Amino acid sequence: MTRLPSEFDRLYRADPAALFVDSAGRVRAAVLEVAQPTGWAALAPLWQGVQAELELPAPAIAVSGLDAIQLWFSLAAPVAAPQAHGFLAALRDRFLPGVPAGRVRLWPDPASPARQPAIVPALQTATGNWSAFVSSDLISVFSDTPWLDIEPGDEGQAALLRPLRAIEPAALTAALARLDAHGSRADAPASAPAPARDSAAPMAGTSTAEDDPRRFLLRVMNDESVDLALRIEAAKALLT
């Protein structure tokens, strides 16, 4: 028995008797995804912004196995589905203004209350590919192909979820207030760009204790002179 189910439940299960939605219609998971061809280039500022600007824990990053890259937000306490949707809608408006609305999908979705997100990782029968959680230093490899064609290892998936933390109620309230204030300042000048990240510094959730095989695979994955198929295989190896 792996730790993957317990890690997934720790972050996203609404209550012991339900997965995503409890008997009161509340949720602990909020999922935002952007469909191709926009890819990680559009989602990266949002993933970074929720941490740097809103001071929230990093959401999990996933490839859908179909056509999209997802961000999975964990809520420490269940909230009403409309509130979770409002949070995602505010993130979309703040960080994805240039992405066509049809390419952005939010869950919970009041327009489709019966729809629930598919558990990750999972085999997608429509494509024969797999959804999977992916680390921030690998996700760019999957921008054009948001799936794995082999089953990801459960222990590797659990390891990606283990350091993640849920958004506490007070932090969610503060983030919503900041997003609301930003949305109300339509005439305010654009905010100054965030300080450039030191390329040598690890991103949130990225391990710095890498052994030699991992370093080699990372070099292959990031080397644009290497054939794309080999770079993708290196990324897959890092997920197992």
C-alpha positions in Angstrom: 0.0 0.0 0.0 1.5 3.3 -1.1 1.0 6.7 0.6 -0.6 8.3 -2.5 -4.2 7.8 -1.4 -3.6 9.2 2.0 -1.7 12.2 0.6 -4.5 12.9 -1.9 -7.1 12.6 0.8 -5.1 14.9 3.2 -5.2 17.6 0.6 -8.5 17.3 -1.3 -11.1 15.0 0.4 -14.1 17.0 1.6 -15.0 14.6 4.5 -14.6 10.9 5.4 -17.8 10.0 3.7 -17.2 11.9 0.4 -14.4 12.7 -2.0 -14.7 16.1 -3.5 -18.1 17.4 -2.2 -19.5 16.9 1.2 -23.2 16.6 2.2 -23.4 20.4 2.7 -22.1 21.1 -0.8 -18.7 22.2 0.4 -15.3 21.4 -1.1 -11.7 21.3 -0.1 -10.3 21.1 -3.7 -10.4 23.9 -6.3 -9.0 23.0 -9.7 -8.1 25.5 -12.4 -6.9 24.2 -15.8 -5.8 25.8 -19.1 -6.2 23.8 -22.3 -3.8 23.7 -25.2 -2.2 25.4 -26.9 -1.7 28.0 -24.1 0.2 25.6 -21.9 2.5 26.3 -19.0 3.6 29.7 -20.3 0.2 31.1 -19.3 -0.2 29.2 -16.0 3.4 29.9 -14.7 2.6 33.5 -13.7 -0.5 32.4 -11.8 1.4 29.6 -10.0 4.1 32.0 -9.0 1.7 34.8 -8.2 -0.4 33.0 -5.7 2.8 32.4 -3.7 4.6 35.7 -4.1 1.7 38.1 -4.3 -1.1 36.4 -2.4 1.3 34.5 0.1 -0.5 31.2 -0.4 0.9 27.7 -0.5 1.9 26.4 -3.9 -0.9 24.4 -5.6 -0.1 21.0 -7.1 0.6 21.0 -10.8 -0.8 18.2 -13.0 -1.2 17.2 -16.6 -4.7 16.2 -17.4 -3.9 13.3 -19.6 -6.1 14.9 -22.3 -5.5 18.5 -23.3 -4.7 20.7 -20.3 -2.4 21.6 -17.5 -4.0 21.9 -14.1 -3.4 23.6 -10.8 -4.9 21.8 -7.7 -5.5 24.1 -4.7 -6.1 22.5 -1.3 -8.3 24.2 1.2 -7.7 23.4 4.9 -11.4 23.7 5.8 -14.3 22.9 3.5 -15.9 26.0 1.9 -19.1 26.4 -0.1 -18.6 25.5 -3.8 -19.6 29.0 -5.0 -16.9 30.5 -2.7 -14.2 28.2 -4.2 -15.4 29.0 -7.7 -15.2 32.7 -6.9 -11.6 32.3 -5.7 -10.7 30.6 -8.9 -12.5 33.2 -11.0 -10.7 36.0 -9.3 -7.3 34.2 -9.9 -8.3 33.8 -13.6 -9.2 37.5 -13.9 -6.0 38.6 -12.1 -3.4 36.4 -13.7 -4.9 35.1 -17.0 -6.4 38.2 -18.6 -5.0 37.3 -22.0 -6.1 33.7 -22.1 -9.4 33.1 -24.1 -12.2 32.2 -21.7 -12.9 29.0 -23.5 -9.5 27.6 -22.7 -9.8 28.1 -18.9 -11.9 25.6 -16.9 -12.7 26.0 -13.2 -14.0 23.5 -10.7 -16.3 23.8 -8.8 -18.4 25.1 -11.6 -21.9 26.4 -10.7 -23.0 25.9 -14.4 -22.3 22.2 -14.0 -22.8 21.3 -10.4 -22.8 17.6 -11.0 -19.4 17.5 -12.7 -16.5 16.6 -10.5 -12.8 16.5 -11.4 -11.1 13.3 -12.3 -8.7 11.9 -9.7 -5.0 12.3 -10.5 -3.2 10.2 -11.5 -5.6 8.2 -13.7 -5.7 6.5 -17.1 -7.8 8.5 -19.5 -9.7 6.0 -21.6 -10.4 8.6 -24.3 -6.7 8.9 -25.2 -5.0 5.9 -23.5 -2.7 8.4 -21.7 -2.3 9.2 -18.0 -2.9 12.2 -15.9 -0.2 12.9 -13.3 1.1 15.4 -10.8 4.3 17.0 -12.1 7.0 19.0 -10.4 7.5 22.7 -11.3 10.9 21.9 -12.8 9.5 19.4 -15.2 6.2 20.8 -16.3 7.5 22.9 -19.2 8.4 19.7 -21.0 4.7 18.8 -21.0 3.3 22.1 -22.3 2.6 20.7 -25.8 1.8 17.1 -24.6 0.0 17.4 -21.2 0.0 13.7 -20.5 2.2 10.6 -19.8 2.0 7.6 -22.0 3.0 5.3 -19.2 1.6 4.9 -15.7 3.4 7.2 -13.2 4.8 5.6 -10.1 2.6 5.9 -7.0 5.5 6.6 -4.7 6.8 9.4 -7.0 3.3 10.9 -7.1 3.0 10.8 -3.3 6.4 12.4 -2.9 5.2 15.4 -5.0 2.1 15.8 -2.8 3.8 15.3 0.5 5.4 18.8 0.9 2.2 20.6 -0.2 0.1 22.5 2.3 -3.5 23.5 2.4 -4.8 27.1 2.3 -5.9 28.1 5.8 -9.2 30.0 6.1 -7.6 33.3 7.2 -5.1 33.1 4.3 -8.0 32.5 1.9 -9.9 35.4 3.2 -6.9 37.7 2.9 -6.2 36.5 -0.6 -9.8 37.1 -1.7 -9.6 40.6 -0.2 -6.4 41.3 -2.2 -7.9 40.0 -5.4 -11.0 42.0 -4.9 -9.0 45.2 -4.2 -6.9 44.6 -7.3 -10.1 44.1 -9.4 -11.6 47.3 -8.1 -8.5 49.4 -9.1 -9.2 49.4 -12.9 -7.4 52.8 -13.3 -4.4 52.0 -11.1 -1.0 51.7 -12.8 0.4 48.2 -13.4 2.2 46.8 -10.4 5.9 46.6 -10.6 7.3 43.3 -11.8 8.3 40.8 -9.3 12.1 40.6 -8.6 13.8 38.3 -11.0 14.3 34.8 -9.5 17.9 33.7 -9.2 18.3 31.0 -11.8 20.4 29.0 -9.3 17.7 29.2 -6.6 15.2 26.3 -6.4 11.5 27.0 -6.9 9.0 26.1 -4.2 8.6 22.4 -3.9 11.8 21.7 -5.8 14.4 19.4 -4.2 18.0 20.6 -3.9 19.3 17.3 -2.7 19.8 15.7 -6.1 21.9 12.7 -6.8 24.0 12.4 -9.9 21.5 10.4 -12.0 18.8 13.0 -11.3 21.2 15.8 -12.3 22.0 14.0 -15.6 18.3 13.6 -16.4 17.6 17.2 -15.6 20.4 18.3 -17.9 19.0 16.1 -20.7 15.5 17.4 -20.1 16.6 21.1 -20.3 19.0 20.8 -23.2 17.2 22.2 -26.2 19.8 20.6 -28.5 18.6 17.1 -27.5 15.8 15.5 -29.5 12.4 16.3 -28.0 11.5 12.6 -27.6 14.6 12.0 -25.5 13.8 15.1 -23.3 10.3 13.8 -22.7 11.7 10.3 -21.8 14.1 12.0 -19.3 11.2 13.9 -17.7 9.2 10.7 -17.4 12.1 8.9 -15.7 12.2 11.7 -13.2 8.6 11.1 -12.3 9.0 7.4 -11.5 
